């Protein structure tokens, strides 16, 4: 057992004029017409081009949504903390299921609505609520800009984004926010991850916050047993899994999700900030050379460095002896490729020491990456080439061995379109 003393949280004020800049020209996020996969699917349902799912079974509706958005069922994670739009329904006995693919995230809590965040080529993630008991009735697919109250703040790089949150949770699912909260990524120590989540899989002697209820003490402390939630291989007797599409909350899927959420946020931040600065720069001086001069060019270089460091896992936590899930997610994830002629892929998992065999993020294939402004995208790809070719031998990239760099060079060259000239 450990005792954690409750502490007051201080919130630093955001810099004036930064927050919600995405609601200004040229993006005007909440007013813009979305063209993300969920918007296209909703339009196809409304026009009759695609048949409506059967509303008599919410899980069947969920299956259709996942299939259409190319989100694998095997990616399921179960979260029991009341940290969602549907808090009234979420408890440890009725957790919310979360699924993700490269370009969409889906949530569902039994008895409630389906939540979707789908990646738009200009706006980044666009948020929706699907009222499963009203399929086909009026506007049953609703855009939910109110989600930006949590998904458009400093926690998401000040742009519309995603986050994986770890909290100390009471028996009824309410988080004890005064005990501390963590936004988790591939850099986070395991001991700070997955508070309020169910976690299935083996992780040896390492410990995490999942599968465990915190007890608030009379003196203001918290009692929390890290051993209680360790190395669960099954949710049998813990959750009625018949209400869900999978029987697991896979530790490997959760780790990939953590990496992906921040990667999406950094890519979206770069796109929105660069487009905003280009707009302002042109308004000040229409004749300026955007690529070479001014604030947009300078900002692009700074944004690119953040992306490249994260994309190449420079701050990744050492996994030591590693983790092991049930295998279903890993198989589905790796099968999506693409691979080079030698069979190497950026999706190949390692799961000991580090998460991936080849440390260059598979999100290089995502909508968020592919639709970045060309000036930013080309700079990212150029910086990756400099690191992998050995032109950049900075200490921060020293963990990348020569053979790993050669594999990454080959994979990117053979599988990523529109490479800048240095890759020829």
C-alpha positions in Angstrom: 0.0 0.0 0.0 1.1 3.6 -0.5 -0.3 6.9 0.8 -0.6 9.8 -1.6 -1.2 13.2 -0.1 -3.8 15.2 -1.9 -2.4 18.4 -3.4 -4.1 21.5 -4.8 -3.8 21.7 -8.6 -2.6 25.0 -10.1 -3.6 25.9 -13.6 -1.3 28.2 -15.5 -3.2 30.8 -17.6 -2.9 30.3 -21.3 -1.1 32.9 -23.3 -3.5 35.6 -24.4 -4.7 35.1 -28.0 -3.5 31.5 -28.3 -6.5 29.5 -27.2 -9.1 28.8 -29.8 -7.0 30.4 -32.6 -8.4 27.6 -34.7 -11.8 29.3 -34.5 -10.3 32.3 -36.4 -9.5 32.6 -40.1 -8.5 30.7 -42.1 -9.7 27.6 -40.2 -12.9 28.7 -38.4 -13.2 25.2 -37.0 -16.8 25.2 -35.6 -18.2 26.9 -38.7 -16.3 24.9 -41.3 -17.9 22.1 -43.3 -16.2 18.8 -42.4 -15.1 16.3 -44.9 -13.8 13.6 -42.5 -14.7 9.9 -42.8 -17.6 10.2 -40.3 -19.1 13.2 -42.1 -18.9 11.3 -45.4 -20.5 8.2 -43.8 -23.3 10.3 -42.3 -24.0 11.8 -45.7 -24.0 8.4 -47.3 -26.5 7.1 -44.7 -28.7 10.2 -45.2 -28.7 9.9 -49.0 -29.4 6.2 -49.0 -26.1 5.3 -50.6 -25.3 3.1 -47.6 -27.9 1.1 -45.7 -28.6 2.2 -42.1 -27.4 -0.1 -39.3 -30.0 -2.0 -37.3 -30.9 0.2 -34.3 -32.4 -2.8 -32.4 -28.9 -3.8 -31.4 -26.5 -1.1 -30.3 -23.5 -3.4 -30.7 -24.4 -4.0 -34.3 -24.5 -0.3 -34.9 -21.1 0.0 -33.3 -19.8 -2.8 -35.5 -20.9 -1.0 -38.6 -19.4 2.3 -37.5 -16.1 0.6 -36.7 -16.0 -1.2 -40.0 -16.8 1.9 -42.1 -14.2 4.0 -40.3 -11.6 1.2 -40.6 -11.2 0.9 -36.8 -10.3 -2.6 -35.6 -12.4 -4.2 -32.9 -9.1 -5.6 -31.5 -8.1 -2.1 -30.4 -10.7 -2.0 -27.6 -9.7 -0.5 -24.3 -12.1 -0.2 -21.4 -12.1 2.9 -19.2 -14.2 3.2 -16.0 -13.3 6.7 -14.8 -16.0 9.3 -15.2 -13.9 11.4 -17.6 -16.2 11.5 -20.6 -19.2 13.2 -22.0 -21.4 10.3 -20.8 -20.2 10.3 -17.2 -23.6 9.4 -15.8 -23.4 6.0 -17.4 -19.7 5.1 -16.7 -18.8 3.0 -13.6 -16.3 0.2 -13.0 -19.2 -2.2 -13.7 -20.2 -0.4 -16.9 -17.0 0.9 -18.4 -16.7 2.9 -21.7 -15.1 1.1 -24.6 -12.6 3.0 -26.7 -11.4 1.9 -30.2 -8.9 3.5 -32.6 -7.7 3.3 -36.2 -5.1 5.5 -37.9 -7.7 8.1 -38.8 -10.6 7.7 -36.3 -11.4 7.1 -32.6 -14.6 5.6 -31.4 -16.1 5.4 -27.9 -19.2 3.5 -26.6 -20.7 3.0 -23.2 -23.5 0.5 -22.9 -26.8 2.3 -22.6 -25.4 5.4 -24.2 -24.4 7.0 -27.5 -21.5 6.3 -29.8 -18.8 9.0 -29.7 -16.5 9.5 -32.8 -13.5 11.7 -33.5 -12.6 11.4 -37.1 -9.6 13.1 -38.8 -10.5 15.8 -41.3 -7.8 16.8 -43.8 -8.0 20.5 -42.8 -9.7 20.6 -39.3 -8.0 17.7 -37.6 -10.2 15.6 -35.4 -14.0 16.4 -35.7 -16.2 15.2 -32.9 -19.6 13.5 -33.2 -22.3 11.9 -31.1 -24.4 9.1 -32.7 -27.7 8.5 -31.0 -28.0 4.7 -31.4 -31.6 4.5 -30.3 -32.6 7.0 -33.0 -30.8 5.5 -36.1 -32.3 7.1 -39.2 -34.4 9.6 -37.3 -33.7 13.2 -38.1 -30.2 14.4 -37.2 -29.2 11.2 -35.3 -25.5 11.9 -36.2 -24.6 15.2 -34.5 -21.4 17.1 -34.7 -20.3 17.8 -31.1 -18.2 20.9 -30.9 -18.8 21.0 -27.1 -16.2 18.3 -26.9 -13.6 21.0 -27.4 -14.0 22.0 -23.7 -11.7 19.1 -23.0 -10.4 18.3 -26.5 -9.2 21.7 -27.5 -7.0 22.9 -24.6 -3.5 23.0 -23.4 -3.8 19.2 -22.8 -4.1 18.8 -26.6 -1.5 21.3 -27.7 -4.1 24.1 -27.9 -5.7 22.5 -30.9 -8.6 20.1 -31.4 -7.0 16.8 -30.3 -7.0 13.6 -28.3 -5.7 12.5 -24.9 -5.2 9.5 -22.7 -5.7 10.4 -19.1 -4.7 8.5 -16.0 -6.4 9.3 -12.7 -7.1 7.9 -9.2 -10.6 6.6 -9.3 -13.1 5.9 -6.5 -15.5 3.0 -6.3 -18.3 4.9 -8.2 -15.9 5.9 -11.0 -15.4 9.5 -9.9 -11.8 10.6 -10.2 -10.0 12.0 -7.2 -8.5 14.9 -9.2 -6.8 16.4 -6.2 -4.6 13.3 -5.9 -3.0 14.1 -9.3 -3.7 13.3 -12.9 -1.4 12.3 -15.7 -1.6 12.7 -19.5 0.2 9.6 -20.8 2.3 9.1 -23.9 5.0 6.7 -24.9 7.3 8.7 -22.6 5.3 8.1 -19.4 6.5 5.7 -16.8 4.2 2.7 -16.5 3.5 3.5 -12.9 1.7 6.7 -14.0 -0.4 5.0 -16.7 -4.0 3.7 -17.0 -5.5 4.9 -13.8 -9.3 4.4 -14.4 -8.7 1.9 -17.2 -8.9 -1.9 -17.2 -5.7 -3.4 -18.5 -5.2 -7.0 -19.6 -1.8 -8.5 -20.3 1.5 -9.3 -18.7 4.1 -6.7 -17.7 6.3 -8.6 -15.2 7.6 -6.7 -12.2 6.6 -3.3 -13.6 3.4 -1.8 -12.1 0.7 0.5 -13.5 -2.4 2.3 -12.1 -5.0 0.2 -14.0 -7.6 -2.2 -12.6 -7.5 -0.6 -9.2 -9.8 1.5 -7.1 -8.5 4.3 -4.9 -9.8 5.0 -1.4 -10.0 8.5 -0.1 -8.9 8.7 3.5 -10.4 10.9 6.2 -7.1 12.8 6.6 -7.1 13.8 3.0 -4.8 11.1 1.7 -5.5 8.3 -0.8 -4.9 4.6 -0.3 -3.9 2.8 -3.5 -2.6 -0.7 -4.0 -0.4 -1.0 -7.1 -0.2 -4.8 -6.7 -3.9 -5.3 -7.0 -4.1 -4.6 -10.7 -0.9 -6.2 -11.8 -0.7 -8.8 -14.6 -4.4 -9.4 -15.2 -4.9 -11.8 -18.2 -8.7 -11.8 -18.0 -11.6 -9.6 -17.1 -13.7 -12.6 -16.1 -15.6 -11.8 -12.9 -14.7 -8.1 -13.2 -16.8 -6.9 -16.2 -19.8 -8.4 -18.0 -17.9 -8.6 -21.3 -21.1 -9.7 -23.2 -22.0 -6.0 -23.4 -18.8 -5.4 -25.4 -17.3 -6.4 -28.7 -14.1 -7.8 -27.2 -13.3 -9.5 -23.9 -10.0 -7.6 -23.3 -8.5 -4.2 -22.7 -5.2 -5.0 -24.2 -2.1 -3.4 -22.7 -0.4 -3.3 -26.1 -3.3 -1.5 -27.7 -3.3 1.0 -24.9 0.4 1.7 -25.4 -0.1 2.3 -29.1 -3.1 4.5 -28.5 -1.0 6.7 -26.1 1.7 7.2 -28.8 -0.9 7.9 -31.5 -2.9 10.5 -29.6 0.0 12.8 -29.0 1.4 12.2 -32.5 -2.0 13.3 -34.0 -2.0 16.4 -31.8 1.5 17.4 -32.8 0.7 16.9 -36.5 -2.6 18.9 -36.2 -0.9 21.6 -34.2 1.7 22.0 -37.0 -0.9 22.2 -39.7 -3.2 24.6 -38.0 -0.5 27.0 -36.7 1.3 27.1 -40.0 -1.8 27.8 -42.0 -2.8 30.5 -39.5 0.6 32.2 -39.7 0.7 32.0 -43.5 -2.8 33.7 -43.5 -1.5 36.5 -41.2 1.8 36.9 -43.1 0.0 37.3 -46.4 -2.4 39.8 -44.9 0.5 41.9 -43.8 2.6 41.5 -46.9 1.0 39.7 -49.9 4.4 39.7 -51.7 6.4 37.9 -49.0 8.1 34.5 -49.9 6.2 32.3 -47.4 8.7 29.4 -47.7 11.8 31.4 -47.2 10.9 34.4 -45.0 8.9 35.5 -42.0 7.1 34.0 -39.0 5.5 31.1 -40.9 8.9 29.7 -42.1 10.5 30.2 -38.6 7.5 28.5 -36.9 7.6 25.6 -39.3 11.2 24.8 -38.3 10.3 24.7 -34.6 7.1 22.7 -35.2 9.0 20.2 -37.3 11.6 19.6 -34.6 8.9 18.7 -32.1 7.3 16.3 -34.6 10.6 14.6 -35.6 11.7 14.1 -32.0 8.4 12.5 -31.1 8.1 10.6 -34.3 11.5 9.0 -33.8 10.7 8.1 -30.1 13.6 10.1 -28.7 11.9 10.4 -25.3 10.4 6.8 -25.1 10.3 5.1 -21.8 12.5 2.0 -21.6 10.1 -1.0 -21.5 12.8 -3.3 -19.9 11.7 -6.9 -20.1 8.6 -5.8 -21.9 4.9 -6.4 -22.0 2.6 -9.0 -23.6 -1.0 -8.7 -24.7 -3.3 -11.4 -26.0 -1.9 -11.2 -29.5 -5.1 -10.3 -31.3 -4.4 -6.6 -31.5 -0.8 -7.1 -32.4 -1.7 -9.4 -35.3 -4.4 -7.0 -36.6 -2.2 -4.0 -36.2 0.9 -5.4 -37.9 -1.1 -6.9 -40.8 -2.1 -3.4 -42.0 1.4 -2.7 -43.2 2.7 -1.4 -45.6 6.0 -3.3 -45.9 9.1 -2.9 -48.0 10.4 -5.6 -50.3 12.3 -7.2 -47.4 9.1 -7.5 -45.3 10.1 -4.7 -42.9 7.4 -2.4 -41.6 7.0 0.6 -39.3 4.1 -1.3 -37.6 6.3 -4.2 -36.4 6.0 -4.4 -32.6 9.0 -5.2 -30.4 7.4 -4.9 -26.9 10.6 -5.2 -24.9 13.0 -2.3 -24.4 10.9 -0.3 -26.8 7.4 -0.5 -28.3 8.4 -0.8 -32.0 11.2 -2.6 -33.8 11.7 0.4 -36.2 11.5 3.7 -34.4 9.8 5.9 -36.9 6.1 6.3 -36.3 3.6 4.5 -38.5 1.6 7.7 -38.3 3.6 8.8 -41.3 0.9 7.1 -43.3 -2.0 8.9 -41.5 -4.3 11.6 -42.9 -2.9 14.0 -40.3 0.6 13.6 -41.7 -0.3 13.3 -45.4 -2.4 16.5 -45.4 0.0 18.7 -43.6 1.0 21.8 -45.6 3.7 20.7 -48.1 6.3 23.0 -46.6 5.9 21.4 -43.2 5.6 17.8 -44.5 8.7 18.2 -46.6 10.7 19.5 -43.7 9.7 16.6 -41.5 10.7 14.1 -44.2 13.9 15.9 -44.9 14.8 15.8 -41.2 14.0 12.1 -41.0 16.3 11.5 -43.9 19.1 13.5 -42.3 18.9 11.4 -39.1 18.6 8.1 -40.8 21.3 8.8 -43.4 23.8 9.8 -40.7 24.0 13.4 -41.8 22.6 14.4 -38.4 24.5 12.6 -35.6 22.9 14.6 -32.7 23.1 12.9 -29.3 19.3 12.9 -29.0 19.1 10.3 -31.9 22.0 8.2 -30.7 19.8 5.3 -29.6 19.0 4.6 -33.2 21.5 1.9 -34.4 22.9 1.7 -37.9 20.9 -1.4 -38.9 17.7 0.2 -37.6 18.4 3.4 -39.5 19.0 1.4 -42.7 15.7 -0.4 -42.3 13.8 2.8 -41.7 15.4 4.4 -44.7 14.3 1.5 -46.9 10.8 1.3 -45.5 10.1 5.0 -45.9 11.7 5.2 -49.4 9.6 2.3 -50.6 6.3 3.0 -48.9 5.8 6.8 -48.4 4.6 8.8 -51.4 5.8 12.3 -52.4 9.2 12.2 -50.8 11.5 15.3 -51.1 14.5 15.2 -53.4 17.0 14.2 -50.7 15.4 10.7 -50.7 16.2 10.0 -54.4 
